């Protein structure tokens, strides 16, 4: 192992409050050419909640010199640097003969609120398993151990148990001697007997410049611009512009490339000289996507927010489905595996920047010379043996579930181990980390008899869609002992804005030291029109100077105080991607005036 020295913010921490909401509705597809398979997948598998996960939060935008543990694979051609503590992210892929970095190697480590659990970092290659969005383990450590192939080639093996879909993930990465590509074999296993919705995308960040063209063997694309419905368009010529040059786009967009059946799966981002990163895979990884932030003030602001000044990037991506708005049904007991290849590709520049068919043909021919498709199919069968060296420890949840190959559970899982042994979940406050699953629900259904067990049973019932049962369990919990935890869930379950505000305000008063509870209570009070109450609460908070609470105060206050807060500066560390609070506030107070860059996070 080595270390990465980088200017970075402190790591996010796990919050106490489980995420009770699910994923927002996906984009519609009115007018798009959607076949029956895609139509089914667009409506399938959207989780009701993000239980058992809590938010990852508590980070700021204050940075200092950090040293992050890394694992490095290297041969004569490439040096690959992984961050096992951040979801196993491939942070850097250096082409050694030229010294060129092939990925967007972020110069800073700056969490921001783009992940399903809040915290997310930009740069490198992020693995995404589970459900639409940046996966729950993107800022969590994975188990990482040393392994090797039969010929002694070093292998980095990373694995973990994803708790919402209850899937086992294993990633093997290796660099054979002389190989011009990094090989990554991904395996996803469904240990349950039932069909489970599955989602996977490898998100590959690469530098963006004016001459970069993204090339993939597409006969069209499904376009999503965060404002309108998903629509199928020709590609790359759309609305009179060549959309394969991301630096010319005026706003953020997703382009899901429509690859014909039987076509080799690949995508490349190549500069004005015809060189850059290429990604190819075996057939199972079907989808390909281009994402860009666009050149609008908001898009530029987001890139600066994530990577600092002068660090523009785009993403080329690869997934199991054709779009990221879909989930696929994975049979019980099934294992899906595929191999991905990452490397530098050099193609004649005139061909790359010529007409689309010429560019695609030239890149595909160069890719065949770099790494033939047959080789990737062969690598699916490469035998890998663990050597015993441990680089990084992940969670104890896989061990708690008794999954083979996982280490024993740790302190976080201890209350649930006791439930297994004694048939009783011990009461602890704050509550034990949430857990879901039919086995655990059955144990609590037969044994719950105190506030703590009833609270966790409420979460399990809610996760399963049993809203009435969740409410009943919460009431039983509160009857045994009034806690902010069950009161908060009751506030989430009610349809009355007034009752929700009352309950969330009570939860805050029961634990006033929690910024999480305070923020939820204040948002509910403002939504219910009780702005004076909200302002009085904020005034008494010891953490009222945090950006989130300054923003709520500006929204709730009169015009004069709101203008003053904006003039002094409001920086919301956890501003959510797509959140329009700052620009809406500015436009309300300064109608007709342009939104300053510092407050402009509009991506549409």
C-alpha positions in Angstrom: 0.0 0.0 0.0 1.0 3.6 -0.5 -0.5 7.0 0.4 -2.1 9.7 -1.7 -1.2 13.2 -0.4 -4.0 15.6 -1.3 -5.7 18.7 -0.2 -8.9 17.4 1.2 -11.9 18.0 3.5 -12.5 15.7 6.5 -14.3 12.4 5.7 -18.1 12.4 6.0 -19.6 10.6 8.9 -22.6 8.4 9.2 -25.7 10.2 10.5 -28.2 8.7 12.9 -31.3 9.2 10.9 -32.3 6.5 8.4 -33.3 7.7 4.9 -37.1 7.2 4.8 -37.8 8.5 1.3 -37.1 6.5 -1.8 -35.9 7.6 -5.2 -37.7 10.4 -7.0 -39.7 9.4 -10.1 -37.6 8.9 -13.2 -38.0 11.0 -16.3 -41.0 10.3 -18.5 -40.5 9.0 -22.0 -43.3 10.7 -23.9 -42.3 10.7 -27.6 -39.3 8.5 -27.1 -39.0 5.3 -29.1 -39.2 3.0 -26.1 -39.5 -0.7 -26.6 -41.4 -3.1 -24.2 -38.2 -4.1 -22.4 -37.2 -0.5 -21.7 -40.7 0.5 -20.8 -40.8 -2.3 -18.2 -37.4 -1.5 -16.8 -38.2 2.3 -16.5 -41.0 1.5 -14.1 -39.4 -1.4 -12.3 -37.3 -1.7 -9.1 -37.5 1.8 -7.7 -37.0 1.4 -3.9 -39.7 2.8 -1.5 -37.0 4.0 0.9 -33.2 4.0 1.1 -33.4 2.0 4.3 -31.3 0.7 6.0 -28.9 3.5 5.1 -28.4 6.8 6.9 -27.0 10.0 5.4 -23.3 10.5 5.2 -22.7 14.1 6.3 -20.8 16.4 8.6 -18.2 17.4 6.0 -17.3 21.0 5.3 -15.4 22.9 2.6 -12.4 23.5 4.8 -9.5 21.5 3.5 -6.1 20.5 4.7 -3.3 18.2 3.6 -4.6 14.6 3.8 -2.8 11.2 3.4 -5.2 8.6 2.0 -4.3 4.9 1.8 -4.1 3.6 -1.7 -3.4 0.4 -3.5 -1.3 0.6 -6.7 -1.2 -1.8 -9.6 1.6 -1.2 -12.2 3.2 -2.6 -15.3 5.4 -1.2 -18.0 2.5 0.7 -19.6 0.1 1.8 -16.8 0.0 2.7 -13.2 -3.5 2.3 -11.6 -4.2 3.9 -8.2 -7.2 2.8 -6.2 -8.9 4.3 -3.1 -10.4 1.3 -1.2 -11.7 3.7 1.5 -13.9 5.5 -1.0 -15.9 2.7 -2.5 -12.9 1.2 -4.2 -12.7 4.1 -6.6 -10.0 4.0 -9.3 -8.5 7.4 -8.7 -5.8 7.6 -11.3 -4.7 5.7 -14.5 -1.3 7.0 -15.6 0.1 6.1 -19.0 3.7 5.6 -18.1 5.5 6.0 -21.5 4.0 9.5 -22.0 3.3 10.5 -18.4 -0.3 11.3 -19.3 -3.1 11.0 -16.8 -6.0 9.3 -18.6 -8.6 10.1 -16.0 -9.9 13.2 -14.3 -7.6 13.0 -11.3 -9.2 15.5 -9.0 -6.7 17.9 -7.4 -8.8 18.0 -4.2 -10.9 15.7 -2.1 -14.1 17.5 -1.6 -17.4 15.7 -0.6 -20.6 17.3 -1.9 -24.2 16.3 -1.8 -24.6 14.3 -5.0 -24.8 10.8 -3.7 -27.8 8.7 -2.6 -26.6 9.2 1.0 -25.5 12.8 0.4 -21.6 12.6 0.3 -19.9 12.0 -3.0 -16.6 13.0 -4.6 -15.8 13.7 -8.2 -13.0 12.1 -10.2 -11.6 8.8 -11.4 -13.8 5.7 -11.9 -16.7 5.2 -9.5 -18.5 1.9 -9.3 -22.2 2.1 -8.8 -24.3 -0.9 -7.7 -27.9 -1.1 -6.4 -30.2 1.7 -7.6 -30.3 4.8 -9.8 -27.7 7.3 -8.5 -24.3 7.3 -6.8 -24.4 4.2 -4.8 -24.6 4.0 -1.0 -21.0 2.9 -0.6 -19.4 5.5 -2.7 -17.7 7.1 0.4 -17.5 3.9 2.4 -14.5 1.5 2.7 -14.7 -1.8 0.8 -12.9 -4.9 1.9 -9.7 -5.0 -0.1 -7.2 -7.9 -0.2 -4.3 -9.1 -2.2 -4.7 -11.9 -4.7 -2.9 -13.2 -7.8 -3.6 -15.0 -11.0 -2.1 -18.4 -11.8 1.0 -16.9 -13.4 1.6 -14.7 -10.3 0.2 -11.4 -11.6 -0.9 -9.3 -8.6 -4.6 -8.8 -8.3 -6.5 -6.3 -6.1 -9.7 -7.9 -4.9 -12.4 -5.6 -3.4 -15.8 -6.9 -2.1 -18.7 -5.9 0.1 -22.4 -6.6 0.9 -24.8 -3.9 -0.5 -27.5 -3.9 2.1 -30.5 -2.4 0.3 -30.6 -4.8 -2.6 -28.8 -7.4 -0.5 -26.2 -8.2 -3.2 -22.6 -9.3 -2.9 -20.2 -7.3 -5.0 -16.7 -8.4 -6.0 -14.3 -6.4 -8.1 -11.0 -7.9 -9.3 -8.4 -5.6 -10.9 -5.1 -6.6 -12.5 -2.4 -5.4 -14.9 -0.7 -8.3 -16.7 2.9 -7.7 -17.8 3.0 -5.6 -20.9 -0.8 -5.1 -21.0 -1.9 -1.8 -22.5 -5.1 -2.0 -20.6 -6.2 -2.4 -17.0 -8.5 -5.3 -16.5 -11.4 -5.1 -14.1 -13.7 -8.1 -13.6 -16.9 -7.3 -11.7 -19.2 -10.0 -10.2 -22.6 -9.3 -8.7 -24.3 -12.2 -6.8 -27.8 -12.4 -5.5 -27.8 -14.7 -2.5 -31.5 -14.6 -2.1 -34.1 -17.0 -3.6 -36.2 -14.1 -4.9 -35.7 -11.9 -8.0 -33.9 -8.7 -7.0 -33.8 -5.4 -9.0 -30.2 -4.6 -10.1 -28.5 -1.5 -11.4 -24.8 -1.1 -12.3 -22.9 1.8 -13.9 -19.1 2.4 -14.1 -18.8 6.2 -14.1 -15.5 7.3 -15.7 -14.4 10.9 -15.3 -12.0 12.2 -17.9 -10.6 15.7 -18.5 -12.8 18.0 -20.7 -11.3 20.4 -23.2 -12.5 22.1 -26.4 -11.1 19.4 -28.7 -12.3 16.3 -26.9 -14.7 14.2 -28.8 -16.7 11.3 -27.2 -17.0 8.4 -29.7 -19.1 5.3 -29.3 -20.8 3.0 -31.9 -24.2 4.6 -31.5 -27.0 4.7 -34.1 -28.9 7.3 -31.9 -29.2 8.2 -28.2 -31.7 8.7 -25.5 -31.4 12.2 -24.3 -32.2 13.6 -20.8 -31.5 17.2 -19.9 -33.0 17.3 -16.4 -35.9 19.5 -17.6 -37.8 17.5 -20.1 -38.8 13.9 -20.7 -36.4 11.2 -21.9 -36.4 11.3 -25.7 -34.7 9.3 -28.4 -32.7 11.4 -30.9 -30.3 11.0 -33.7 -26.6 11.1 -32.6 -24.3 13.0 -32.7 -26.2 15.6 -34.8 -29.0 17.0 -32.5 -30.8 20.2 -33.1 -28.2 21.4 -35.5 -25.2 20.7 -33.2 -22.6 17.9 -32.9 -23.2 16.6 -29.4 -20.2 14.4 -29.4 -18.1 17.5 -28.5 -19.2 18.1 -24.8 -17.2 21.4 -24.4 -19.6 23.1 -26.9 -22.8 22.2 -24.9 -24.5 25.0 -23.1 -26.1 22.9 -20.3 -25.8 19.6 -18.4 -27.2 16.5 -20.1 -27.2 12.8 -20.2 -26.7 11.0 -23.6 -27.4 7.3 -23.4 -26.0 5.9 -26.6 -28.1 3.4 -28.5 -25.8 0.6 -29.4 -27.1 -2.0 -31.9 -27.4 -5.6 -30.8 -24.3 -7.6 -31.6 -22.1 -4.4 -31.6 -18.9 -4.5 -29.4 -19.4 -2.5 -26.3 -17.0 0.5 -26.0 -16.8 4.2 -25.6 -13.8 6.6 -25.9 -13.0 10.2 -25.1 -10.3 11.4 -27.5 -8.6 14.8 -27.8 -7.8 16.9 -30.8 -4.8 14.7 -31.5 -6.9 11.5 -31.5 -5.6 10.1 -28.2 -7.3 9.5 -24.9 -9.1 7.0 -22.7 -11.0 4.0 -24.2 -13.3 1.8 -22.2 -14.5 -1.6 -23.5 -16.2 -4.5 -21.9 -17.7 -7.9 -22.5 -21.3 -8.1 -23.8 -23.2 -8.1 -20.5 -22.3 -4.5 -19.8 -24.7 -3.2 -22.4 -25.2 0.5 -21.9 -23.0 3.5 -22.7 -23.4 7.1 -21.7 -21.9 10.6 -22.1 -22.5 13.1 -19.3 -21.4 16.7 -19.4 -22.0 19.7 -17.1 -22.3 22.2 -19.9 -20.8 25.6 -20.3 -23.5 27.6 -18.5 -22.6 29.5 -15.4 -24.3 26.9 -13.2 -22.4 24.0 -14.9 -19.1 25.8 -14.4 -20.0 26.5 -10.8 -20.7 22.9 -10.1 -17.3 21.8 -11.6 -15.5 24.4 -9.5 -17.5 23.3 -6.4 -16.4 19.6 -6.9 -12.9 20.0 -8.3 -11.6 23.5 -7.8 -10.9 26.1 -10.5 -9.7 25.0 -13.9 -10.6 21.3 -13.5 -13.3 20.7 -16.1 -14.3 17.1 -16.7 -16.9 15.0 -18.4 -18.0 11.4 -17.8 -18.2 8.4 -20.1 -20.1 5.6 -18.5 -21.0 1.9 -18.9 -23.9 0.1 -17.4 -26.0 -3.1 -17.4 -29.1 -1.4 -18.8 -29.4 1.0 -21.7 -30.2 4.0 -19.5 -29.6 4.9 -15.8 -33.3 5.2 -15.3 -33.8 1.5 -15.5 -33.4 -1.5 -13.1 -33.0 -5.1 -14.3 -34.6 -8.2 -12.7 -31.8 -10.5 -11.4 -33.0 -14.1 -10.6 -32.4 -15.5 -7.1 -29.1 -17.3 -6.7 -27.7 -15.7 -9.9 -24.2 -14.3 -10.4 -23.6 -11.8 -13.2 -20.0 -11.2 -14.3 -18.3 -9.1 -16.9 -14.8 -7.7 -17.7 -13.9 -4.1 -18.3 -10.8 -2.7 -20.0 -9.3 0.8 -19.5 -6.4 2.1 -21.5 -4.9 4.7 -23.8 -6.0 4.7 -27.4 -4.3 6.5 -30.3 -6.3 7.0 -33.5 -5.6 9.1 -36.6 -6.9 12.6 -35.6 -8.4 13.3 -39.0 -10.5 10.1 -38.7 -11.6 10.8 -35.1 -12.7 14.3 -36.0 -14.2 13.3 -39.3 -17.8 12.2 -40.0 -19.4 10.0 -37.4 -19.2 6.6 -39.3 -15.5 7.2 -40.1 -14.8 8.1 -36.5 -16.5 5.1 -35.1 -14.8 2.7 -37.6 -11.4 4.1 -36.9 -11.8 3.9 -33.1 -13.1 0.3 -33.3 -10.2 -0.8 -35.5 -7.7 0.8 -33.2 -9.4 -0.8 -30.2 -9.3 -4.3 -31.8 -5.5 -3.9 -32.1 -5.2 -2.6 -28.5 -7.3 -5.3 -26.9 -9.3 -7.8 -29.0 -12.8 -8.6 -27.9 -11.9 -12.3 -27.6 -9.3 -11.5 -25.0 -11.8 -9.9 -22.7 -14.1 -12.9 -23.0 -11.1 -15.1 -22.0 -10.4 -13.0 -19.0 -13.9 -13.8 -17.6 -12.4 -17.2 -16.8 -9.1 -16.1 -15.2 -8.6 -17.9 -11.9 -7.7 -15.6 -8.9 -6.5 -16.8 -5.5 -6.3 -14.6 -2.4 -2.9 -14.4 -0.7 -4.0 -13.4 2.8 -2.7 -9.8 2.8 -5.4 -7.3 3.8 -5.3 -3.7 2.5 -8.6 -2.3 3.9 -11.4 -3.5 6.1 -15.0 -2.9 5.0 -18.1 -3.4 7.1 -19.2 -6.3 9.2 -22.6 -6.7 7.6 -21.7 -9.5 5.2 -20.3 -11.4 8.2 -23.5 -10.8 10.1 -25.4 -12.3 7.3 -23.1 -15.4 7.3 -21.9 -14.8 3.8 -18.9 -16.9 2.8 -15.6 -15.0 2.5 -16.6 -12.1 4.7 -14.9 -11.2 8.0 -16.6 -11.5 11.3 -19.1 -8.8 12.4 -17.8 -5.8 14.3 -19.1 -3.5 17.1 -21.7 -1.9 14.9 -23.4 -5.2 14.3 -23.2 -6.4 17.9 -26.8 -5.6 18.9 -28.0 -7.7 15.9 -25.7 -10.5 16.8 -27.3 -10.6 20.2 -30.7 -10.8 18.6 -29.5 -13.9 16.8 -28.2 -15.5 19.9 -30.8 -14.5 22.5 -33.9 -13.7 20.3 -33.9 -10.3 21.8 -32.6 -7.0 20.4 -30.9 -5.0 23.3 -32.1 -1.5 23.8 -29.4 1.1 23.0 -29.7 4.9 22.7 -29.0 6.2 20.1 -30.5 3.2 18.4 -28.5 0.4 16.7 -27.6 0.9 13.1 -30.7 0.1 11.0 -31.1 -3.3 9.3 -33.6 -4.7 6.9 -34.4 -8.1 5.4 -37.1 -10.7 5.9 -35.1 -12.8 8.3 -34.5 -9.9 10.7 -38.1 -8.7 10.4 -39.4 -12.1 11.3 -37.2 -12.1 14.5 -38.5 -8.8 15.6 -42.1 -9.5 14.7 -42.0 -12.4 17.3 -39.9 -10.6 20.0 -40.4 -6.8 19.9 -41.5 -5.6 23.4 -39.7 -2.3 24.0 -39.3 1.1 22.3 -36.0 0.1 20.6 -37.3 -3.1 19.0 -40.6 -1.5 18.0 -38.7 1.4 16.4 -36.6 -1.0 14.3 -39.6 -3.1 13.4 -41.3 0.1 12.2 -38.3 0.8 9.9 -38.4 -2.8 8.5 -42.1 -2.6 7.9 -41.7 0.7 6.1 -38.9 -0.7 4.0 -41.3 -3.5 2.9 -44.1 -1.0 2.0 -46.2 -1.8 5.1 -47.0 1.8 6.0 -49.8 1.1 8.4 -47.7 -1.5 10.2 -44.8 1.0 10.4 -47.1 3.6 12.0 -48.5 1.0 14.5 -45.0 0.0 15.5 -43.9 3.6 16.0 -46.9 4.3 18.2 -46.0 1.2 20.3 -42.5 2.5 20.5 -43.6 5.9 21.7 -46.0 4.4 24.2 -43.1 2.6 25.8 -40.8 5.6 25.7 -40.9 8.9 23.9 -37.8 9.2 21.7 -36.9 11.5 18.8 -36.4 8.5 16.6 -39.9 7.1 16.5 -41.5 10.6 16.7 -39.5 11.5 13.5 -40.8 8.5 11.6 -44.4 9.4 12.6 -43.7 12.9 11.2 -42.6 11.3 8.0 -45.6 9.1 7.7 -48.4 11.7 8.3 -50.1 13.3 5.3 -50.7 16.5 7.3 -48.1 19.3 6.9 -49.2 20.8 10.2 -48.9 17.4 12.0 -45.6 16.7 10.3 -44.2 20.0 11.5 -45.4 19.5 15.0 -43.9 16.0 15.2 -40.5 16.9 13.6 -40.3 20.0 15.9 -40.9 17.7 18.9 -38.2 15.3 17.6 -35.8 18.3 17.5 -36.7 19.4 21.0 -36.0 15.9 22.3 -32.5 16.0 20.8 -31.6 19.7 20.1 -27.9 18.9 19.6 -28.7 17.1 16.3 -28.3 19.4 13.2 -30.0 16.6 11.2 -33.2 16.8 13.3 -33.1 20.6 13.4 -32.9 20.9 9.6 -35.8 18.6 9.1 -37.9 20.4 11.7 -37.1 23.8 10.3 -37.9 22.8 6.7 -41.3 21.4 7.9 -42.1 24.6 9.9 -41.3 26.8 6.8 -43.4 24.6 4.6 -46.3 24.9 7.0 -45.9 28.7 7.0 -44.6 29.1 10.5 -41.7 31.2 9.6 -41.6 33.1 12.9 -41.3 29.9 14.8 -38.6 28.7 12.5 -36.6 32.0 13.0 -36.9 31.8 16.7 -35.6 28.2 16.7 -32.7 29.1 14.5 -31.7 32.0 16.8 -31.3 29.5 19.7 -29.2 27.0 17.7 -25.5 26.8 18.6 -24.8 25.7 15.0 -27.0 28.5 13.5 -24.0 29.8 11.4 -23.8 26.7 9.3 -24.7 27.4 5.7 -27.9 25.3 5.7 -29.4 27.2 8.7 -28.4 30.6 7.2 -30.2 29.6 4.0 -33.3 28.5 5.9 -33.2 31.8 7.9 -33.0 33.8 4.7 -35.9 31.9 3.2 -38.0 32.4 6.4 -37.0 36.0 7.1 -38.2 39.3 5.9 -36.8 40.9 2.7 -34.3 43.0 4.6 -32.8 40.3 6.7 -32.7 37.9 3.7 -30.8 40.5 1.6 -28.3 41.0 4.4 -27.6 37.3 4.7 -27.1 37.0 1.0 -24.8 40.0 1.0 -22.8 38.5 3.9 -22.5 35.2 2.0 -24.3 31.9 2.3 -22.2 28.8 1.5 -24.2 25.6 2.0 -21.7 22.8 2.3 -24.4 20.1 1.6 -26.2 21.9 -1.2 -28.0 19.1 -3.0 -27.5 18.5 -6.8 -30.6 20.0 -8.4 -31.5 22.1 -5.4 -32.6 25.5 -6.5 -32.9 27.2 -3.1 -30.1 29.7 -3.5 -30.9 30.9 -7.0 -34.6 31.0 -6.3 -33.9 33.1 -3.2 -31.7 35.5 -5.2 -34.3 35.9 -7.9 -37.0 36.5 -5.4 -35.0 39.3 -3.8 -33.4 40.7 -7.0 -36.0 40.2 -9.7 -34.5 40.8 -13.2 -30.9 40.7 -12.0 -28.6 37.9 -13.1 -27.8 35.3 -10.4 -24.2 35.7 -9.2 -21.9 32.8 -10.1 -21.3 32.0 -6.4 -25.1 31.3 -6.0 -25.8 29.8 -9.4 -26.0 26.0 -9.2 -28.6 25.6 -12.0 -27.8 22.7 -14.3 -30.8 22.8 -16.6 
